[in-house]
Amino acid sequence: MKIVETFTRLTLGAIGALGLLAAVVKRGPKKASPESLRLLKHLAKNKSSSVPELSSRLKLTTDETERLLAEFEKRGWVQLSGDQGAAHVRIAAITRAGREQIP
């Protein structure tokens, strides 16, 4: 009898965990913060921009801009050109998912 009870508890626990996981996955990616929306709106208006141009226009440091863009790329909101060395300037372009973040 104990084996059946243990199996039932484990099964119900697994079903509950799967339900929580499904709820988290269903929510999708986190929405853009108000500060991040400025960058997304600029890219939506201009289609693409270089990292130095974004930094200058939005009055952000290059490091801040690159950090935001790397985060956005992970979320699928922007696409960055490949990094081909120090002399290469990366270009950021907004994606459809990025446009959906803009209210």
GIHUMO-V559792 format. One record per helix or strand of 3 or more residues. SS is the DSSP state (@ for helix, = for strand). FROM is the first residue (numbers start at 1). LEN is the number of residues. If there is no record, write none. Layout:
# GIHUMO-V559792
SS,FROM,LEN  SS,FROM,LEN
This chain:
# GIHUMO-V559792
@,2,26  @,34,13  =,48,3  @,51,8  @,62,14  =,78,3  =,91,4  @,96,4
